[in-house]
Amino acid sequence: MSTTALSDASNAAFHDLVSKLRSAIKKVNDDYIRKAKTGDSYLNDVSKLVSPIMNGELELCAFSSWCRYPVYEVDYGWENPISFCTSFAPMKNTVILVNSRSGDGIEALIAMPQHNVPVLETQIRLLSCTPTQINS
């Protein structure tokens, strides 16, 4: 496991990023959605997002949640499984969230180069600073 510490400058930049994200989220309003339905604005926004990824300027990290999927309750005729794996080769920068076998936590199956782990940890810290509402 890797750990990172943010310097004062990084911490200030981190809080600036949180502020920018909150501001961007507020821009998604009824008018934005109406424009997105016409297609032009949406396609332009998607193009701006995808272009740096396709040019190699940004790396994509994909997340998938398999929580509440009964992976430990499948009955093959010989008791419940004690572990499981995916049927596809892990893609770079992929995180799959699953319920723990005991059911009292969440585990993350992570496929990423070691040098990207501190970035993921920073993102997790970012998420812990933002208010969330979970609908169950």
TIMI-2910 file (N, C-alpha, C, CB; in pm, 1 decimal, decimal comma, always signed):
<rs>
+----------+----------+----------+----------+----------+----------+----------+----------+----------+----------+----------+----------+------+
!      n_x !      n_y !      n_z !     ca_x !     ca_y !     ca_z !      c_x !      c_y !      c_z !     cb_x !     cb_y !     cb_z ! resn !
+----------+----------+----------+----------+----------+----------+----------+----------+----------+----------+----------+----------+------+
!    +84,0 !   -117,4 !     +0,0 !     +0,0 !     +0,0 !     +0,0 !    +88,4 !   +123,4 !     +0,0 !    -95,5 !     -0,1 !   +120,9 !  Met !
!    +47,7 !   +224,0 !    -71,3 !   +122,9 !   +347,9 !    -82,4 !    +51,0 !   +458,8 !     -6,7 !   +142,7 !   +386,9 !   -230,2 !  Ser !
!   +127,4 !   +547,5 !    +54,7 !    +65,7 !   +661,5 !   +122,1 !   +126,8 !   +789,8 !    +68,6 !    +83,7 !   +652,0 !   +276,1 !  Thr !
!    +50,5 !   +896,3 !    +72,0 !    +99,4 !  +1026,3 !    +27,1 !    +58,1 !  +1132,0 !   +127,4 !    +45,9 !  +1060,7 !   -114,1 !  Thr !
!   +133,2 !  +1239,7 !   +130,0 !    +98,5 !  +1354,5 !   +213,9 !    +98,8 !  +1477,9 !   +125,4 !   +198,1 !  +1370,7 !   +334,7 !  Ala !
!     +0,9 !  +1562,6 !   +142,9 !     -7,8 !  +1684,2 !    +62,9 !    +67,7 !  +1797,0 !   +131,6 !   -154,8 !  +1724,0 !    +39,6 !  Leu !
!   +149,4 !  +1869,1 !    +54,2 !   +215,8 !  +1987,9 !   +107,7 !   +112,0 !  +2098,6 !   +121,4 !   +334,6 !  +2033,1 !    +16,0 !  Ser !
!   +151,5 !  +2209,4 !   +184,4 !    +58,4 !  +2322,1 !   +198,7 !    +12,5 !  +2372,0 !    +62,6 !   +123,9 !  +2436,7 !   +277,3 !  Asp !
!   +106,1 !  +2378,6 !    -34,0 !    +70,6 !  +2424,2 !   -168,7 !    -25,9 !  +2325,9 !   -234,1 !   +197,2 !  +2441,1 !   -255,8 !  Ala !
!     +1,0 !  +2196,9 !   -217,3 !    -88,0 !  +2095,4 !   -274,5 !   -223,7 !  +2099,7 !   -207,5 !    -27,0 !  +1955,5 !   -260,6 !  Ser !
!   -224,6 !  +2121,5 !    -76,4 !   -350,1 !  +2128,2 !     -2,6 !   -433,8 !  +2246,2 !    -51,0 !   -323,4 !  +2139,7 !   +148,6 !  Asn !
!   -369,4 !  +2361,0 !    -75,8 !   -441,0 !  +2478,1 !   -126,9 !   -495,9 !  +2448,8 !   -266,0 !   -348,3 !  +2602,3 !   -130,4 !  Ala !
!   -414,3 !  +2383,7 !   -349,7 !   -459,1 !  +2348,4 !   -484,9 !   -574,4 !  +2249,1 !   -478,0 !   -342,7 !  +2289,4 !   -567,5 !  Ala !
!   -567,3 !  +2159,2 !   -381,6 !   -672,4 !  +2059,8 !   -362,2 !   -805,1 !  +2127,7 !   -329,6 !   -633,8 !  +1961,6 !   -250,2 !  Phe !
!   -803,3 !  +2223,1 !   -237,1 !   -925,7 !  +2294,1 !   -199,4 !   -976,3 !  +2381,2 !   -313,9 !   -901,5 !  +2380,1 !    -74,8 !  His !
!   -883,4 !  +2435,1 !   -394,7 !   -923,0 !  +2511,0 !   -513,4 !   -994,2 !  +2419,0 !   -612,2 !   -799,7 !  +2577,4 !   -580,1 !  Asp !
!   -943,4 !  +2296,4 !   -626,5 !  -1006,8 !  +2199,2 !   -715,5 !  -1147,4 !  +2165,2 !   -667,2 !   -921,8 !  +2071,5 !   -725,1 !  Leu !
!  -1164,0 !  +2144,8 !   -537,3 !  -1296,4 !  +2116,2 !   -481,3 !  -1391,6 !  +2230,6 !   -512,4 !  -1288,1 !  +2093,2 !   -328,6 !  Val !
!  -1344,5 !  +2353,1 !   -498,0 !  -1427,1 !  +2470,2 !   -527,2 !  -1467,1 !  +2474,1 !   -674,4 !  -1352,5 !  +2598,7 !   -489,7 !  Ser !
!  -1372,5 !  +2446,4 !   -763,8 !  -1401,8 !  +2446,5 !   -907,6 !  -1501,6 !  +2336,5 !   -943,6 !  -1272,5 !  +2428,5 !   -988,6 !  Lys !
!  -1487,0 !  +2220,3 !   -881,9 !  -1580,8 !  +2110,9 !   -908,6 !  -1721,6 !  +2147,6 !   -863,6 !  -1535,0 !  +1982,4 !   -838,2 !  Leu !
!  -1733,5 !  +2205,0 !   -745,7 !  -1865,9 !  +2246,1 !   -697,5 !  -1928,3 !  +2349,7 !   -790,4 !  -1856,0 !  +2302,6 !   -555,0 !  Arg !
!  -1846,4 !  +2443,4 !   -838,6 !  -1895,3 !  +2545,9 !   -931,0 !  -1941,7 !  +2483,0 !  -1062,0 !  -1785,9 !  +2650,5 !   -958,2 !  Ser !
!  -1865,2 !  +2387,7 !  -1113,4 !  -1902,2 !  +2321,2 !  -1239,1 !  -2030,6 !  +2241,6 !  -1223,4 !  -1789,3 !  +2229,0 !  -1286,4 !  Ala !
!  -2047,6 !  +2176,0 !  -1109,6 !  -2169,2 !  +2096,9 !  -1085,7 !  -2291,6 !  +2187,6 !  -1082,3 !  -2158,0 !  +2017,6 !   -953,3 !  Ile !
!  -2276,6 !  +2307,2 !  -1025,9 !  -2389,0 !  +2401,5 !  -1019,5 !  -2433,1 !  +2448,1 !  -1157,8 !  -2351,2 !  +2522,1 !   -934,8 !  Lys !
!  -2343,1 !  +2440,9 !  -1257,3 !  -2376,5 !  +2483,9 !  -1393,3 !  -2468,0 !  +2384,9 !  -1464,6 !  -2249,6 !  +2503,3 !  -1474,2 !  Lys !
!  -2478,0 !  +2264,2 !  -1412,5 !  -2567,3 !  +2164,6 !  -1472,5 !  -2707,5 !  +2192,7 !  -1420,0 !  -2521,6 !  +2016,4 !  -1438,9 !  Val !
!  -2780,4 !  +2274,5 !  -1495,7 !  -2915,3 !  +2314,5 !  -1456,6 !  -3012,8 !  +2280,1 !  -1569,1 !  -2920,9 !  +2466,4 !  -1423,3 !  Asn !
!  -3136,3 !  +2326,7 !  -1557,0 !  -3238,7 !  +2296,2 !  -1658,2 !  -3197,5 !  +2343,1 !  -1797,0 !  -3371,3 !  +2360,7 !  -1619,9 !  Asp !
!  -3139,5 !  +2463,7 !  -1804,9 !  -3098,7 !  +2517,3 !  -1934,8 !  -2991,1 !  +2429,0 !  -1998,2 !  -3047,0 !  +2661,9 !  -1919,7 !  Asp !
!  -2895,0 !  +2385,7 !  -1918,3 !  -2788,8 !  +2298,8 !  -1969,2 !  -2847,5 !  +2167,4 !  -2020,8 !  -2684,0 !  +2271,1 !  -1859,1 !  Tyr !
!  -2941,3 !  +2110,6 !  -1945,9 !  -3003,8 !  +1984,2 !  -1986,2 !  -3082,8 !  +2002,2 !  -2115,1 !  -3095,8 !  +1930,9 !  -1874,7 !  Ile !
!  -3155,5 !  +2112,7 !  -2128,1 !  -3230,5 !  +2139,1 !  -2252,9 !  -3135,6 !  +2145,5 !  -2372,2 !  -3310,7 !  +2271,7 !  -2241,8 !  Arg !
!  -3024,4 !  +2215,5 !  -2355,0 !  -2925,7 !  +2224,9 !  -2463,0 !  -2864,6 !  +2087,8 !  -2492,9 !  -2814,8 !  +2325,6 !  -2426,0 !  Lys !
!  -2843,3 !  +2008,8 !  -2388,9 !  -2785,6 !  +1875,8 !  -2408,8 !  -2878,6 !  +1787,1 !  -2490,0 !  -2755,3 !  +1810,2 !  -2274,3 !  Ala !
!  -3008,9 !  +1803,3 !  -2470,5 !  -3105,8 !  +1721,9 !  -2544,4 !  -3103,3 !  +1751,2 !  -2693,7 !  -3245,7 !  +1745,3 !  -2490,3 !  Lys !
!  -3065,5 !  +1873,0 !  -2732,0 !  -3057,4 !  +1905,2 !  -2875,1 !  -2936,2 !  +1839,3 !  -2938,9 !  -3051,5 !  +2057,0 !  -2896,1 !  Thr !
!  -2838,8 !  +1804,1 !  -2859,1 !  -2724,2 !  +1731,1 !  -2910,0 !  -2600,9 !  +1815,5 !  -2934,4 !  -2761,2 !  +1664,3 !  -3034,7 !  Gly !
!  -2616,2 !  +1936,4 !  -2986,6 !  -2499,8 !  +2016,8 !  -3023,6 !  -2409,7 !  +2047,3 !  -2904,3 !  -2544,8 !  +2146,5 !  -3087,5 !  Asp !
!  -2466,8 !  +2102,1 !  -2800,2 !  -2389,2 !  +2138,4 !  -2682,5 !  -2327,7 !  +2014,2 !  -2617,9 !  -2477,4 !  +2213,2 !  -2581,3 !  Ser !
!  -2406,1 !  +1908,9 !  -2610,4 !  -2358,9 !  +1785,5 !  -2548,0 !  -2240,8 !  +1728,0 !  -2625,6 !  -2472,8 !  +1682,0 !  -2539,7 !  Tyr !
!  -2253,4 !  +1718,7 !  -2757,7 !  -2145,6 !  +1663,1 !  -2839,2 !  -2019,7 !  +1747,8 !  -2828,7 !  -2189,4 !  +1652,1 !  -2985,2 !  Leu !
!  -2035,5 !  +1878,1 !  -2821,6 !  -1921,2 !  +1966,8 !  -2805,4 !  -1852,3 !  +1941,6 !  -2671,3 !  -1965,3 !  +2113,7 !  -2816,4 !  Asn !
!  -1931,4 !  +1927,4 !  -2565,2 !  -1875,1 !  +1900,6 !  -2432,4 !  -1804,3 !  +1765,6 !  -2428,4 !  -1985,2 !  +1904,9 !  -2325,9 !  Asp !
!  -1864,8 !  +1664,3 !  -2488,7 !  -1803,4 !  +1531,0 !  -2491,5 !  -1672,8 !  +1535,1 !  -2570,3 !  -1900,3 !  +1427,0 !  -2553,4 !  Val !
!  -1672,8 !  +1607,1 !  -2681,2 !  -1551,8 !  +1620,4 !  -2762,7 !  -1439,4 !  +1685,6 !  -2682,9 !  -1581,1 !  +1702,3 !  -2889,3 !  Ser !
!  -1472,2 !  +1789,6 !  -2606,1 !  -1372,1 !  +1856,1 !  -2522,6 !  -1318,1 !  +1761,8 !  -2415,3 !  -1432,0 !  +1981,2 !  -2457,1 !  Lys !
!  -1402,9 !  +1674,0 !  -2365,8 !  -1362,6 !  +1579,5 !  -2262,5 !  -1276,6 !  +1467,4 !  -2319,7 !  -1485,1 !  +1521,2 !  -2194,1 !  Leu !
!  -1316,4 !  +1413,2 !  -2433,1 !  -1250,2 !  +1296,3 !  -2490,1 !  -1118,2 !  +1331,9 !  -2558,2 !  -1342,3 !  +1228,1 !  -2589,3 !  Val !
!  -1108,5 !  +1449,9 !  -2615,3 !   -989,8 !  +1489,5 !  -2690,8 !   -859,5 !  +1474,5 !  -2611,4 !  -1004,4 !  +1632,4 !  -2736,1 !  Ser !
!   -848,9 !  +1526,3 !  -2488,3 !   -723,6 !  +1508,9 !  -2413,8 !   -694,0 !  +1362,6 !  -2380,3 !   -728,4 !  +1589,7 !  -2285,8 !  Pro !
!   -796,9 !  +1282,2 !  -2364,1 !   -776,8 !  +1139,8 !  -2335,9 !   -720,4 !  +1071,4 !  -2459,8 !   -909,8 !  +1072,1 !  -2291,6 !  Ile !
!   -779,8 !  +1100,0 !  -2575,7 !   -734,7 !  +1038,7 !  -2700,4 !   -593,8 !  +1085,2 !  -2737,9 !   -832,4 !  +1071,4 !  -2813,6 !  Met !
!   -558,2 !  +1209,0 !  -2703,0 !   -425,1 !  +1262,5 !  -2733,4 !   -319,7 !  +1218,7 !  -2632,7 !   -430,2 !  +1413,2 !  -2738,3 !  Asn !
!   -360,4 !  +1146,6 !  -2528,2 !   -266,5 !  +1101,0 !  -2427,4 !   -231,1 !  +1206,1 !  -2323,7 !   -143,1 !  +1054,2 !  -2493,0 !  Gly !
!   -302,4 !  +1319,0 !  -2323,9 !   -276,0 !  +1424,1 !  -2226,1 !   -334,0 !  +1389,3 !  -2089,2 !   -333,3 !  +1556,7 !  -2274,7 !  Glu !
!   -439,7 !  +1309,4 !  -2086,4 !   -504,6 !  +1266,0 !  -1962,7 !   -520,3 !  +1115,3 !  -1963,9 !   -642,0 !  +1334,6 !  -1944,8 !  Leu !
!   -520,4 !  +1056,2 !  -1844,7 !   -548,6 !   +913,8 !  -1832,7 !   -688,1 !   +896,9 !  -1775,2 !   -442,8 !   +842,5 !  -1744,0 !  Glu !
!   -755,8 !   +796,1 !  -1821,5 !   -890,7 !   +766,7 !  -1775,7 !   -884,6 !   +659,9 !  -1667,4 !   -980,6 !   +721,0 !  -1893,3 !  Leu !
!   -965,4 !   +675,1 !  -1564,7 !   -978,7 !   +573,6 !  -1460,7 !  -1125,6 !   +534,6 !  -1455,0 !   -927,2 !   +625,7 !  -1320,9 !  Cys !
!  -1154,4 !   +407,9 !  -1482,5 !  -1292,9 !   +360,4 !  -1487,5 !  -1331,0 !   +296,4 !  -1354,2 !  -1312,3 !   +259,4 !  -1603,5 !  Ala !
!  -1450,0 !   +330,2 !  -1306,4 !  -1503,0 !   +273,2 !  -1183,0 !  -1629,9 !   +196,5 !  -1214,3 !  -1530,1 !   +383,2 !  -1077,5 !  Phe !
!  -1648,1 !    +83,4 !  -1146,9 !  -1770,3 !     +5,7 !  -1160,5 !  -1807,0 !    -46,9 !  -1022,3 !  -1753,2 !   -111,3 !  -1264,0 !  Ser !
!  -1934,2 !    -44,6 !   -991,1 !  -1979,3 !    -96,2 !   -862,3 !  -2056,4 !   -225,5 !   -882,9 !  -2066,4 !     +7,7 !   -788,8 !  Ser !
!  -2006,4 !   -330,0 !   -819,8 !  -2076,7 !   -458,0 !   -819,4 !  -2139,1 !   -480,7 !   -682,0 !  -1980,5 !   -574,5 !   -856,2 !  Trp !
!  -2149,6 !   -375,1 !   -603,3 !  -2209,1 !   -386,2 !   -470,4 !  -2353,0 !   -434,7 !   -482,4 !  -2203,4 !   -250,7 !   -395,8 !  Cys !
!  -2391,9 !   -514,9 !   -387,6 !  -2524,2 !   -577,9 !   -380,9 !  -2545,4 !   -685,2 !   -487,1 !  -2631,1 !   -472,9 !   -394,6 !  Arg !
!  -2446,5 !   -709,8 !   -571,4 !  -2456,1 !   -821,3 !   -665,3 !  -2413,1 !   -945,5 !   -587,4 !  -2366,3 !   -798,3 !   -795,7 !  Tyr !
!  -2491,7 !  -1049,9 !   -586,4 !  -2467,2 !  -1163,4 !   -495,8 !  -2353,2 !  -1256,0 !   -540,0 !  -2593,1 !  -1244,4 !   -482,7 !  Pro !
!  -2232,2 !  -1201,4 !   -554,1 !  -2120,4 !  -1282,4 !   -602,8 !  -2080,5 !  -1393,4 !   -505,3 !  -2000,9 !  -1193,7 !   -629,6 !  Val !
!  -2107,0 !  -1376,5 !   -378,0 !  -2071,4 !  -1478,9 !   -279,6 !  -2188,0 !  -1572,6 !   -248,7 !  -2023,4 !  -1413,2 !   -151,4 !  Tyr !
!  -2300,2 !  -1555,5 !   -314,6 !  -2418,0 !  -1638,2 !   -288,2 !  -2451,6 !  -1732,4 !   -403,3 !  -2536,7 !  -1550,1 !   -259,5 !  Glu !
!  -2369,2 !  -1736,0 !   -506,1 !  -2393,6 !  -1823,1 !   -621,0 !  -2380,1 !  -1968,2 !   -576,3 !  -2294,9 !  -1791,5 !   -737,9 !  Val !
!  -2475,6 !  -2051,3 !   -612,4 !  -2473,7 !  -2191,6 !   -571,8 !  -2435,7 !  -2279,2 !   -690,6 !  -2611,1 !  -2234,3 !   -514,7 !  Asp !
!  -2312,4 !  -2329,2 !   -687,8 !  -2265,5 !  -2420,1 !   -792,3 !  -2281,2 !  -2565,9 !   -749,4 !  -2118,9 !  -2390,8 !   -826,7 !  Tyr !
!  -2340,9 !  -2587,8 !   -633,7 !  -2360,1 !  -2723,0 !   -584,0 !  -2258,1 !  -2763,9 !   -479,8 !  -2356,0 !  -2818,8 !   -697,2 !  Gly !
!  -2163,3 !  -2679,7 !   -450,5 !  -2064,4 !  -2710,3 !   -347,8 !  -2036,5 !  -2586,6 !   -262,9 !  -1934,1 !  -2762,4 !   -411,8 !  Trp !
!  -2127,2 !  -2553,0 !   -178,3 !  -2118,2 !  -2438,6 !    -87,3 !  -2093,5 !  -2307,3 !   -162,1 !  -2007,0 !  -2461,7 !    +14,5 !  Glu !
!  -2102,2 !  -2198,8 !    -89,1 !  -2082,5 !  -2067,1 !   -149,2 !  -1934,2 !  -2041,7 !   -175,0 !  -2140,6 !  -1957,0 !    -58,5 !  Asn !
!  -1903,1 !  -1963,0 !   -276,5 !  -1762,6 !  -1933,8 !   -305,0 !  -1698,2 !  -1851,3 !   -193,6 !  -1750,2 !  -1859,9 !   -437,9 !  Pro !
!  -1567,5 !  -1870,6 !   -175,7 !  -1494,5 !  -1789,9 !    -77,4 !  -1426,1 !  -1671,0 !   -144,6 !  -1390,3 !  -1876,1 !     -3,7 !  Ile !
!  -1416,5 !  -1675,8 !   -276,9 !  -1361,4 !  -1563,3 !   -352,6 !  -1415,7 !  -1569,5 !   -494,7 !  -1204,9 !  -1565,6 !   -352,5 !  Ser !
!  -1389,5 !  -1467,8 !   -570,5 !  -1431,4 !  -1465,1 !   -710,2 !  -1335,7 !  -1376,3 !   -787,3 !  -1578,1 !  -1414,9 !   -724,6 !  Phe !
!  -1345,5 !  -1383,1 !   -917,6 !  -1266,3 !  -1295,1 !  -1002,7 !  -1349,2 !  -1259,2 !  -1125,0 !  -1131,4 !  -1362,1 !  -1043,9 !  Cys !
!  -1303,8 !  -1160,4 !  -1197,2 !  -1374,3 !  -1121,5 !  -1318,9 !  -1330,6 !  -1213,0 !  -1432,4 !  -1347,4 !   -972,2 !  -1354,4 !  Thr !
!  -1411,0 !  -1217,7 !  -1537,2 !  -1378,4 !  -1304,7 !  -1649,8 !  -1301,5 !  -1231,8 !  -1759,0 !  -1504,8 !  -1363,8 !  -1707,5 !  Ser !
!  -1270,5 !  -1105,5 !  -1737,0 !  -1195,0 !  -1030,5 !  -1836,8 !  -1060,0 !   -989,9 !  -1780,0 !  -1273,5 !   -906,2 !  -1883,0 !  Phe !
!   -964,9 !   -968,7 !  -1869,7 !   -832,9 !   -924,3 !  -1826,4 !   -844,6 !   -783,6 !  -1769,2 !   -730,9 !   -928,2 !  -1944,1 !  Ala !
!   -777,8 !   -757,5 !  -1659,0 !   -788,8 !   -624,0 !  -1600,1 !   -736,5 !   -517,2 !  -1696,3 !   -712,0 !   -617,6 !  -1467,1 !  Pro !
!   -816,7 !   -414,9 !  -1713,9 !   -774,3 !   -302,2 !  -1796,1 !   -703,8 !   -201,9 !  -1706,5 !   -895,3 !   -236,5 !  -1869,8 !  Met !
!   -609,1 !   -130,7 !  -1763,2 !   -533,7 !    -30,5 !  -1688,4 !   -628,5 !    +73,1 !  -1627,5 !   -430,1 !    +38,5 !  -1779,7 !  Lys !
!   -603,7 !   +107,8 !  -1502,8 !   -679,3 !   +210,4 !  -1430,1 !   -827,2 !   +176,3 !  -1417,1 !   -664,6 !   +344,1 !  -1499,4 !  Asn !
!   -854,8 !    +56,4 !  -1370,5 !   -991,9 !    +11,8 !  -1347,7 !  -1009,9 !    -19,7 !  -1199,6 !  -1025,7 !   -112,5 !  -1435,4 !  Thr !
!  -1121,4 !    +25,7 !  -1143,3 !  -1154,7 !     -1,9 !  -1003,7 !  -1294,7 !    -61,7 !  -1000,7 !  -1146,2 !   +128,0 !   -915,3 !  Val !
!  -1306,6 !   -180,6 !   -940,4 !  -1436,7 !   -245,7 !   -925,1 !  -1465,7 !   -255,5 !   -775,6 !  -1439,0 !   -388,1 !   -993,8 !  Ile !
!  -1576,9 !   -197,3 !   -733,7 !  -1618,2 !   -201,8 !   -593,4 !  -1712,7 !   -319,1 !   -572,8 !  -1685,9 !    -68,7 !   -550,5 !  Leu !
!  -1687,7 !   -399,0 !   -468,6 !  -1772,4 !   -514,5 !   -437,1 !  -1795,0 !   -519,8 !   -286,3 !  -1707,9 !   -647,6 !   -488,2 !  Val !
!  -1907,1 !   -577,6 !   -246,4 !  -1929,2 !   -600,4 !   -104,3 !  -1827,7 !   -702,4 !    -55,3 !  -2074,7 !   -648,7 !    -76,7 !  Asn !
!  -1783,4 !   -687,6 !    +69,2 !  -1693,1 !   -786,3 !   +126,7 !  -1768,8 !   -916,9 !   +148,3 !  -1632,2 !   -735,0 !   +260,1 !  Ser !
!  -1695,4 !  -1025,7 !   +161,4 !  -1759,6 !  -1156,2 !   +178,7 !  -1847,4 !  -1158,0 !   +303,3 !  -1654,1 !  -1267,0 !   +187,2 !  Arg !
!  -1802,6 !  -1090,2 !   +409,1 !  -1880,4 !  -1086,2 !   +533,3 !  -2002,5 !   -995,9 !   +520,8 !  -1792,8 !  -1038,8 !   +648,7 !  Ser !
!  -2003,8 !   -909,6 !   +418,6 !  -2117,7 !   -821,6 !   +396,7 !  -2116,3 !   -694,1 !   +478,0 !  -2241,2 !   -894,3 !   +425,6 !  Gly !
!  -2010,2 !   -672,5 !   +557,2 !  -2007,4 !   -553,5 !   +641,9 !  -1912,6 !   -444,7 !   +591,4 !  -1968,4 !   -592,4 !   +781,3 !  Asp !
!  -1871,1 !   -455,4 !   +467,0 !  -1780,2 !   -355,3 !   +411,4 !  -1777,0 !   -362,2 !   +260,3 !  -1639,9 !   -373,7 !   +467,1 !  Gly !
!  -1691,8 !   -282,3 !   +202,6 !  -1674,5 !   -279,1 !    +57,7 !  -1526,8 !   -297,5 !    +27,6 !  -1728,5 !   -145,5 !     -3,8 !  Ile !
!  -1497,6 !   -379,9 !    -70,8 !  -1361,5 !   -401,8 !   -116,1 !  -1346,5 !   -342,4 !   -255,3 !  -1325,6 !   -552,8 !   -115,5 !  Glu !
!  -1225,0 !   -307,0 !   -289,9 !  -1196,9 !   -251,9 !   -422,5 !  -1096,4 !   -341,7 !   -493,3 !  -1143,1 !   -106,1 !   -412,5 !  Ala !
!  -1132,9 !   -388,7 !   -611,5 !  -1040,7 !   -461,1 !   -697,7 !   -979,4 !   -355,5 !   -788,9 !  -1112,9 !   -577,6 !   -779,9 !  Leu !
!   -849,7 !   -332,6 !   -775,1 !   -785,0 !   -221,5 !   -845,4 !   -678,4 !   -274,4 !   -939,8 !   -723,2 !   -121,6 !   -745,4 !  Ile !
!   -687,0 !   -233,2 !  -1066,1 !   -585,4 !   -266,3 !  -1165,9 !   -527,1 !   -134,5 !  -1216,6 !   -645,6 !   -352,5 !  -1284,4 !  Ala !
!   -410,0 !    -99,7 !  -1164,4 !   -347,2 !    +25,6 !  -1208,4 !   -198,6 !    +21,5 !  -1177,3 !   -413,5 !   +148,4 !  -1140,2 !  Met !
!   -120,0 !    +93,8 !  -1257,0 !    +23,2 !   +101,6 !  -1227,8 !    +46,8 !   +166,1 !  -1091,3 !    +96,6 !   +181,0 !  -1337,7 !  Pro !
!   +150,9 !   +122,3 !  -1022,6 !   +180,0 !   +171,1 !   -887,9 !   +193,3 !   +323,3 !   -883,6 !   +307,6 !   +106,8 !   -835,6 !  Gln !
!   +247,6 !   +383,9 !   -990,3 !   +267,2 !   +529,6 !   -987,9 !   +134,9 !   +606,4 !   -991,7 !   +354,3 !   +572,2 !  -1105,6 !  His !
!    +24,2 !   +541,1 !  -1024,9 !   -105,9 !   +608,4 !  -1025,9 !   -180,4 !   +596,0 !   -893,0 !   -191,5 !   +552,1 !  -1136,9 !  Asn !
!   -133,2 !   +510,6 !   -803,8 !   -202,5 !   +488,3 !   -676,4 !   -213,0 !   +616,7 !   -593,4 !   -130,2 !   +380,5 !   -595,6 !  Val !
!   -107,0 !   +698,4 !   -581,5 !   -122,4 !   +823,6 !   -505,1 !   -230,0 !   +915,8 !   -563,0 !    +10,3 !   +897,9 !   -500,5 !  Pro !
!   -245,6 !   +915,0 !   -694,4 !   -350,1 !   +996,8 !   -757,1 !   -487,0 !   +946,8 !   -713,2 !   -338,0 !   +993,6 !   -912,2 !  Val !
!   -506,8 !   +814,4 !   -712,9 !   -633,5 !   +756,3 !   -668,5 !   -659,7 !   +791,2 !   -522,3 !   -632,8 !   +603,3 !   -687,6 !  Leu !
!   -556,7 !   +781,8 !   -439,4 !   -573,4 !   +815,1 !   -298,2 !   -613,9 !   +961,2 !   -280,6 !   -444,2 !   +786,7 !   -221,1 !  Glu !
!   -559,2 !  +1050,7 !   -362,0 !   -596,9 !  +1191,8 !   -357,0 !   -742,8 !  +1208,7 !   -395,7 !   -507,2 !  +1275,5 !   -449,4 !  Thr !
!   -787,0 !  +1134,5 !   -497,1 !   -926,3 !  +1143,2 !   -539,5 !  -1019,8 !  +1092,4 !   -429,9 !   -947,9 !  +1063,4 !   -668,9 !  Gln !
!   -979,6 !   +987,0 !   -361,8 !  -1061,0 !   +934,3 !   -251,6 !  -1070,5 !  +1039,8 !   -141,6 !  -1000,7 !   +801,3 !   -195,6 !  Ile !
!   -960,1 !  +1107,7 !   -114,9 !   -962,0 !  +1214,6 !    -14,7 !  -1054,4 !  +1326,8 !    -60,5 !   -819,2 !  +1269,1 !    +10,6 !  Arg !
!  -1052,1 !  +1358,0 !   -190,1 !  -1140,1 !  +1460,5 !   -245,4 !  -1285,5 !  +1423,5 !   -221,6 !  -1113,8 !  +1479,6 !   -395,7 !  Leu !
!  -1321,0 !  +1299,3 !   -248,6 !  -1458,9 !  +1255,1 !   -228,9 !  -1499,7 !  +1262,3 !    -82,6 !  -1476,5 !  +1113,2 !   -280,5 !  Leu !
!  -1405,4 !  +1239,0 !     +7,5 !  -1439,4 !  +1244,6 !   +149,9 !  -1464,5 !  +1388,0 !   +196,1 !  -1327,7 !  +1181,8 !   +233,4 !  Ser !
!  -1424,9 !  +1487,3 !   +116,5 !  -1445,8 !  +1628,4 !   +152,1 !  -1574,8 !  +1684,3 !    +95,1 !  -1329,6 !  +1712,1 !   +104,0 !  Cys !
!  -1644,3 !  +1607,8 !    +12,5 !  -1765,8 !  +1658,3 !    -50,5 !  -1887,3 !  +1593,0 !    +12,4 !  -1763,8 !  +1633,2 !   -202,3 !  Thr !
!  -1992,6 !  +1670,4 !    +33,8 !  -2114,1 !  +1610,5 !    +90,4 !  -2180,7 !  +1519,7 !    -12,3 !  -2212,9 !  +1720,2 !   +137,2 !  Pro !
!  -2225,8 !  +1404,5 !    +32,6 !  -2294,3 !  +1311,6 !    -57,2 !  -2425,6 !  +1269,3 !     +4,8 !  -2206,6 !  +1188,2 !    -87,4 !  Thr !
!  -2517,2 !  +1232,1 !    -81,2 !  -2645,0 !  +1178,8 !    -35,3 !  -2661,8 !  +1043,3 !   -100,7 !  -2765,2 !  +1275,1 !    -69,5 !  Gln !
!  -2675,9 !   +941,8 !    -21,3 !  -2690,0 !   +806,4 !    -73,1 !  -2835,0 !   +764,7 !    -59,4 !  -2596,2 !   +707,2 !     +1,0 !  Ile !
!  -2895,6 !   +730,4 !   -171,2 !  -3033,3 !   +680,5 !   -170,0 !  -3029,0 !   +529,1 !   -162,4 !  -3112,8 !   +727,9 !   -296,3 !  Asn !
!  -3085,4 !   +474,0 !    -59,3 !  -3082,8 !   +328,0 !    -46,7 !  -3218,1 !   +269,2 !    -72,6 !  -3034,4 !   +286,4 !    +90,4 !  Ser !
+----------+----------+----------+----------+----------+----------+----------+----------+----------+----------+----------+----------+------+
</rs>
